[in-house]
Amino acid sequence: MDMLTSMNKAIDYMEEHLSGEIDLAEVARLAGYTQTNLNRMFLSITDVSVSEYIRRRRMTLAAGDLL
């Protein structure tokens, strides 16, 4: 599995579970990385950490709900 496919699987899982609890171990498993390597790879690709990505996405959804 190539890196972009791995990251897309991780993002798909996070997007599906934004309204609930996100298991970072499961995200890493789906991507085929350890949690540490997932964080490093995600940061290198997106310029934000996994936890920051989740926080920003949840804030975006909350802002949409407020409107």
MDAnalysis code that builds the backbone (N, CA, C; Angstrom):
import MDAnalysis as mda
import numpy as np

u = mda.Universe.empty(201, n_residues=67, atom_resindex=np.repeat(np.arange(67), 3), trajectory=True)
u.add_TopologyAttr("name", ["N", "CA", "C"] * 67)
u.add_TopologyAttr("resid", np.arange(1, 68))
u.add_TopologyAttr("resname", ["MET", "ASP", "MET", "LEU", "THR", "SER", "MET", "ASN", "LYS", "ALA", "ILE", "ASP", "TYR", "MET", "GLU", "GLU", "HIS", "LEU", "SER", "GLY", "GLU", "ILE", "ASP", "LEU", "ALA", "GLU", "VAL", "ALA", "ARG", "LEU", "ALA", "GLY", "TYR", "THR", "GLN", "THR", "ASN", "LEU", "ASN", "ARG", "MET", "PHE", "LEU", "SER", "ILE", "THR", "ASP", "VAL", "SER", "VAL", "SER", "GLU", "TYR", "ILE", "ARG", "ARG", "ARG", "ARG", "MET", "THR", "LEU", "ALA", "ALA", "GLY", "ASP", "LEU", "LEU"])
u.atoms.positions = np.array([
    [0.854, -1.167, 0.000],
    [0.000, 0.000, 0.000],
    [0.903, 1.234, 0.000],
    [0.629, 2.163, -0.896],
    [1.461, 3.352, -0.934],
    [1.043, 4.360, 0.139],
    [1.890, 5.354, 0.356],
    [1.689, 6.299, 1.444],
    [0.379, 7.077, 1.304],
    [0.056, 7.533, 0.112],
    [-1.171, 8.320, -0.051],
    [-2.421, 7.476, 0.162],
    [-2.392, 6.237, -0.279],
    [-3.524, 5.339, -0.027],
    [-3.686, 5.114, 1.464],
    [-2.575, 4.930, 2.163],
    [-2.599, 4.743, 3.616],
    [-3.202, 5.951, 4.311],
    [-2.761, 7.136, 3.923],
    [-3.260, 8.357, 4.557],
    [-4.737, 8.576, 4.238],
    [-5.152, 8.223, 3.020],
    [-6.567, 8.346, 2.670],
    [-7.433, 7.424, 3.514],
    [-6.952, 6.213, 3.789],
    [-7.698, 5.298, 4.657],
    [-7.806, 5.872, 6.062],
    [-6.722, 6.461, 6.553],
    [-6.733, 7.071, 7.881],
    [-7.714, 8.239, 7.927],
    [-7.682, 9.089, 6.921],
    [-8.581, 10.244, 6.874],
    [-10.031, 9.798, 6.753],
    [-10.292, 8.788, 5.934],
    [-11.656, 8.276, 5.799],
    [-12.196, 7.815, 7.142],
    [-11.382, 7.083, 7.896],
    [-11.811, 6.616, 9.217],
    [-12.085, 7.807, 10.133],
    [-11.189, 8.776, 10.154],
    [-11.368, 9.941, 11.032],
    [-12.633, 10.712, 10.656],
    [-12.871, 10.887, 9.374],
    [-14.055, 11.614, 8.924],
    [-15.341, 10.888, 9.316],
    [-15.331, 9.571, 9.235],
    [-16.512, 8.787, 9.596],
    [-16.803, 8.830, 11.091],
    [-15.794, 9.101, 11.899],
    [-15.945, 9.058, 13.354],
    [-15.770, 10.425, 14.020],
    [-15.887, 11.510, 13.271],
    [-15.687, 12.842, 13.840],
    [-16.655, 13.158, 14.974],
    [-17.855, 12.650, 14.900],
    [-18.847, 12.985, 15.926],
    [-18.702, 12.126, 17.175],
    [-17.834, 11.140, 17.138],
    [-17.637, 10.263, 18.292],
    [-16.182, 10.195, 18.687],
    [-15.845, 9.108, 19.351],
    [-14.463, 8.918, 19.783],
    [-13.654, 8.312, 18.648],
    [-12.477, 8.864, 18.425],
    [-11.594, 8.359, 17.380],
    [-10.457, 7.595, 18.046],
    [-10.334, 6.331, 17.690],
    [-9.296, 5.468, 18.229],
    [-8.048, 5.609, 17.362],
    [-7.043, 6.333, 17.873],
    [-5.842, 6.579, 17.082],
    [-5.077, 5.299, 16.782],
    [-5.173, 4.306, 17.652],
    [-4.543, 3.014, 17.375],
    [-5.196, 2.361, 16.156],
    [-6.503, 2.501, 16.034],
    [-7.220, 1.949, 14.877],
    [-6.878, 2.728, 13.613],
    [-6.754, 4.031, 13.720],
    [-6.358, 4.850, 12.573],
    [-4.994, 4.389, 12.069],
    [-4.059, 4.219, 12.994],
    [-2.707, 3.785, 12.630],
    [-2.729, 2.389, 12.015],
    [-3.533, 1.497, 12.580],
    [-3.622, 0.135, 12.057],
    [-4.150, 0.131, 10.626],
    [-5.193, 0.915, 10.378],
    [-5.762, 0.989, 9.024],
    [-4.757, 1.532, 8.017],
    [-3.941, 2.474, 8.476],
    [-2.938, 3.077, 7.595],
    [-1.706, 2.192, 7.434],
    [-1.549, 1.216, 8.331],
    [-0.404, 0.328, 8.236],
    [0.848, 0.879, 8.883],
    [0.674, 1.775, 9.843],
    [1.795, 2.399, 10.532],
    [1.617, 2.252, 12.034],
    [2.701, 2.507, 12.774],
    [2.569, 2.677, 14.214],
    [1.982, 4.063, 14.441],
    [1.501, 4.331, 15.645],
    [0.932, 5.661, 15.921],
    [1.978, 6.751, 15.730],
    [3.188, 6.489, 16.166],
    [4.262, 7.480, 16.019],
    [4.545, 7.758, 14.551],
    [4.673, 6.698, 13.751],
    [4.947, 6.890, 12.329],
    [3.766, 7.519, 11.602],
    [2.561, 7.167, 12.008],
    [1.386, 7.805, 11.409],
    [1.428, 9.306, 11.650],
    [1.702, 9.701, 12.886],
    [1.770, 11.132, 13.191],
    [2.845, 11.830, 12.366],
    [3.991, 11.204, 12.237],
    [5.091, 11.798, 11.455],
    [4.716, 11.931, 9.980],
    [4.174, 10.852, 9.418],
    [3.817, 10.870, 7.996],
    [2.687, 11.849, 7.727],
    [1.677, 11.852, 8.603],
    [0.539, 12.751, 8.434],
    [1.002, 14.197, 8.484],
    [1.880, 14.506, 9.448],
    [2.408, 15.862, 9.584],
    [3.211, 16.259, 8.354],
    [3.995, 15.345, 7.821],
    [4.808, 15.682, 6.648],
    [3.955, 15.927, 5.407],
    [2.824, 15.251, 5.315],
    [1.955, 15.405, 4.145],
    [1.037, 16.620, 4.274],
    [0.454, 16.811, 5.460],
    [-0.595, 17.817, 5.620],
    [-0.155, 19.094, 6.339],
    [1.026, 19.072, 6.949],
    [1.533, 20.196, 7.753],
    [0.732, 20.421, 9.026],
    [-0.100, 19.469, 9.421],
    [-0.777, 19.492, 10.722],
    [-0.723, 18.084, 11.310],
    [-0.728, 18.002, 12.634],
    [-0.719, 16.689, 13.282],
    [-2.099, 16.053, 13.163],
    [-2.163, 14.774, 13.474],
    [-3.437, 14.054, 13.432],
    [-4.430, 14.695, 14.400],
    [-3.979, 14.971, 15.621],
    [-4.886, 15.551, 16.619],
    [-5.340, 16.950, 16.208],
    [-4.465, 17.732, 15.598],
    [-4.844, 19.068, 15.123],
    [-5.834, 18.963, 13.965],
    [-5.645, 18.001, 13.086],
    [-6.580, 17.775, 11.981],
    [-7.971, 17.479, 12.529],
    [-8.038, 16.577, 13.504],
    [-9.318, 16.204, 14.103],
    [-9.966, 17.417, 14.765],
    [-9.176, 18.174, 15.509],
    [-9.713, 19.368, 16.188],
    [-10.260, 20.374, 15.181],
    [-9.500, 20.640, 14.138],
    [-9.945, 21.609, 13.122],
    [-11.211, 21.143, 12.415],
    [-11.283, 19.859, 12.083],
    [-12.472, 19.338, 11.398],
    [-13.698, 19.433, 12.298],
    [-13.517, 19.116, 13.585],
    [-14.641, 19.218, 14.515],
    [-15.076, 20.668, 14.687],
    [-14.130, 21.582, 14.707],
    [-14.469, 23.006, 14.817],
    [-15.222, 23.484, 13.567],
    [-14.813, 22.994, 12.426],
    [-15.503, 23.343, 11.178],
    [-16.950, 22.862, 11.204],
    [-17.152, 21.634, 11.658],
    [-18.510, 21.105, 11.744],
    [-19.343, 21.871, 12.769],
    [-18.731, 22.232, 13.891],
    [-19.437, 22.993, 14.918],
    [-19.818, 24.386, 14.395],
    [-18.932, 25.007, 13.649],
    [-19.226, 26.322, 13.072],
    [-20.396, 26.225, 12.099],
    [-20.432, 25.154, 11.318],
    [-21.547, 24.946, 10.404],
    [-22.852, 24.759, 11.145],
    [-22.805, 24.058, 12.273],
    [-24.017, 23.869, 13.075],
    [-24.514, 25.193, 13.655],
    [-23.594, 26.061, 14.034],
    [-23.980, 27.351, 14.600],
    [-24.649, 28.251, 13.572],
    [-24.238, 28.118, 12.333],
    [-24.837, 28.951, 11.289],
    [-26.235, 28.476, 10.998],
])
